[in-house]
């Protein structure tokens, strides 16, 4: 197998893995009834004029199953953090006591759970589309190599390998979605 072909196969596999990793990150942000500090990942706070991740200006921790606490490193960051949480529309109202901010997670209703499942499935669909696009690009690259002199048998084998990798990653997406749905729907 040529170096170009190996590069195409490895690159496709790496990009599909990144799509799967991105899905995992997005699924963590969808809450399943339990307070999880990772829910606030990707939440940016105005820190002296620049957007900074909340975890870089405060300590975020789960006090119990339904409560998150946010303790900023500087007291003057309480208001910007509170504003960022409200602007993020997380479905919770921050409680500021002057030292720390508490987020009390309300129990999920059946309707809200179904909404979260729908959102998780949407993220899964985005990942599947990304994986299929990676497959399409890899197969196009293999066909270009074939025009440049790669044998037909090697090209067919490489296309099969790309398809097998795609199927494996799509199955992993389905597995993650099923686990998340079970987690969300559990009372």
C-alpha positions as CSV (number, residue, x, y, z in Angstrom):
1,X,0.0,0.0,0.0
2,X,1.4,3.4,-0.9
3,X,2.2,6.1,1.6
4,X,-0.4,8.4,0.1
5,X,-3.1,5.8,0.6
6,X,-2.1,5.1,4.1
7,X,-2.2,8.8,4.8
8,X,-5.7,9.1,3.5
9,X,-6.9,6.1,5.5
10,X,-5.3,7.3,8.8
11,X,-6.5,10.9,8.2
12,X,-10.1,9.7,7.7
13,X,-9.9,7.6,10.8
14,X,-8.5,10.4,12.9
15,X,-11.1,12.9,11.7
16,X,-14.0,10.4,12.4
17,X,-12.6,10.0,15.9
18,X,-12.6,13.8,16.4
19,X,-16.2,13.9,15.2
20,X,-17.0,11.2,17.9
21,X,-15.1,13.1,20.5
22,X,-17.0,16.3,19.7
23,X,-20.3,14.4,20.1
24,X,-19.2,13.2,23.5
25,X,-18.4,16.7,24.5
26,X,-21.7,18.0,23.3
27,X,-23.7,15.2,25.0
28,X,-22.0,16.0,28.4
29,X,-23.5,19.5,28.1
30,X,-27.0,18.2,27.8
31,X,-28.1,17.6,31.4
32,X,-29.7,14.4,32.5
33,X,-31.2,15.5,35.8
34,X,-27.9,15.5,37.7
35,X,-25.7,18.5,38.3
36,X,-22.5,18.2,36.4
37,X,-19.7,20.8,36.3
38,X,-19.1,20.0,32.7
39,X,-22.5,21.4,31.8
40,X,-20.9,24.9,32.1
41,X,-18.0,24.0,29.7
42,X,-18.1,26.4,26.8
43,X,-19.7,29.1,28.9
44,X,-17.7,32.3,28.5
45,X,-17.5,35.2,30.9
46,X,-16.5,38.8,30.3
47,X,-13.1,38.9,32.1
48,X,-11.7,42.4,31.9
49,X,-12.9,42.8,28.3
50,X,-12.1,39.4,26.9
51,X,-14.3,36.3,26.7
52,X,-12.8,33.7,29.1
53,X,-14.0,30.2,29.9
54,X,-15.8,30.0,33.2
55,X,-13.5,27.3,34.5
56,X,-10.5,29.7,34.1
57,X,-12.1,32.4,36.3
58,X,-13.7,30.2,39.0
59,X,-14.0,26.8,40.6
60,X,-17.1,25.0,39.4
61,X,-18.1,21.9,41.5
62,X,-21.2,19.8,42.2
63,X,-22.3,20.3,45.8
64,X,-24.9,17.5,45.5
65,X,-26.9,15.8,42.7
66,X,-29.0,18.9,42.1
67,X,-26.6,21.8,43.0
68,X,-23.6,23.3,41.2
69,X,-21.5,25.9,43.0
70,X,-19.3,28.4,41.3
71,X,-16.7,30.1,43.4
72,X,-14.9,32.9,41.4
73,X,-11.2,33.5,42.1
74,X,-12.0,37.2,42.3
75,X,-15.1,38.6,44.1
76,X,-15.7,41.2,41.4
77,X,-16.4,38.4,38.9
78,X,-19.6,37.3,40.6
79,X,-21.8,39.7,38.5
80,X,-20.2,38.9,35.1
81,X,-20.5,35.1,35.8
82,X,-24.2,35.6,36.9
83,X,-24.9,37.6,33.7
84,X,-23.2,34.9,31.5
85,X,-25.3,32.1,33.1
86,X,-28.5,34.0,32.5
87,X,-27.5,34.9,29.0
88,X,-26.7,31.2,28.3
89,X,-30.3,30.3,28.9
90,X,-29.5,27.1,30.8
91,X,-33.0,26.9,32.4
92,X,-31.6,27.7,35.9
93,X,-31.5,30.9,37.8
94,X,-28.2,31.6,39.6
95,X,-28.4,32.3,43.3
96,X,-25.6,34.8,44.4
97,X,-24.9,35.1,48.1
98,X,-21.9,37.5,47.7
99,X,-19.3,34.8,47.9
100,X,-20.4,32.0,45.6
101,X,-23.0,31.4,43.0
102,X,-25.3,28.3,43.4
103,X,-27.3,26.8,40.6
104,X,-30.2,24.6,41.7
105,X,-31.2,22.1,39.0
106,X,-34.9,21.7,38.9
107,X,-36.3,18.2,38.5
108,X,-36.9,17.3,34.9
109,X,-40.4,16.9,33.6
110,X,-41.3,14.3,31.1
111,X,-41.7,17.0,28.4
112,X,-38.3,18.5,29.2
113,X,-36.7,15.0,29.1
114,X,-38.1,14.4,25.6
115,X,-36.8,17.8,24.5
116,X,-33.3,16.8,25.8
117,X,-33.4,13.5,24.0
118,X,-34.4,15.3,20.8
119,X,-31.5,17.7,21.3
120,X,-29.1,14.7,21.9
121,X,-30.4,13.0,18.7
122,X,-29.8,16.2,16.8
123,X,-26.2,16.3,18.0
124,X,-25.9,12.7,17.0
125,X,-27.2,13.4,13.5
126,X,-24.6,16.2,13.1
127,X,-21.9,13.7,14.0
128,X,-23.2,11.1,11.5
129,X,-23.2,13.8,8.8
130,X,-19.7,14.8,9.6
131,X,-18.5,11.2,9.5
132,X,-20.2,10.6,6.2
133,X,-18.6,13.7,4.8
134,X,-15.2,12.5,5.9
135,X,-15.9,9.2,4.1
136,X,-16.9,11.0,0.9
137,X,-13.7,13.1,0.9
138,X,-11.5,10.0,1.6
139,X,-13.1,8.1,-1.3
140,X,-12.7,11.0,-3.6
141,X,-9.0,11.1,-2.7
142,X,-8.7,7.4,-3.3
143,X,-10.2,7.8,-6.7
144,X,-7.7,10.6,-7.5
145,X,-4.9,8.3,-6.6
146,X,-6.4,5.6,-8.8
147,X,-6.3,8.1,-11.7
148,X,-2.6,8.7,-10.9
149,X,-1.8,5.0,-11.2
150,X,-3.1,3.2,-8.1
151,X,-4.3,-0.3,-9.0
152,X,-8.1,-0.9,-9.0
153,X,-7.8,-3.7,-6.5
154,X,-5.9,-1.5,-4.0
155,X,-8.5,1.3,-4.5
156,X,-11.4,-1.1,-3.9
157,X,-9.7,-2.4,-0.7
158,X,-9.1,1.1,0.5
159,X,-12.7,2.1,-0.2
160,X,-13.9,-0.9,1.8
161,X,-11.6,0.0,4.7
162,X,-13.0,3.6,4.7
163,X,-16.5,2.2,4.6
164,X,-15.8,-0.2,7.5
165,X,-14.3,2.6,9.6
166,X,-17.4,4.7,8.8
167,X,-19.7,1.9,9.9
168,X,-17.8,1.4,13.1
169,X,-17.9,5.1,14.0
170,X,-21.6,5.5,13.1
171,X,-22.3,2.4,15.4
172,X,-20.4,4.2,18.2
173,X,-22.5,7.3,17.7
174,X,-25.6,5.2,18.0
175,X,-24.2,3.6,21.1
176,X,-23.5,7.0,22.7
177,X,-27.0,8.3,21.8
178,X,-28.7,5.2,23.3
179,X,-26.7,5.6,26.5
180,X,-27.5,9.3,26.8
181,X,-31.2,8.7,26.1
182,X,-31.3,6.1,28.8
183,X,-29.5,8.5,31.2
184,X,-31.9,11.3,30.4
185,X,-35.1,9.3,30.6
186,X,-34.1,7.6,33.9
187,X,-36.0,9.2,36.8
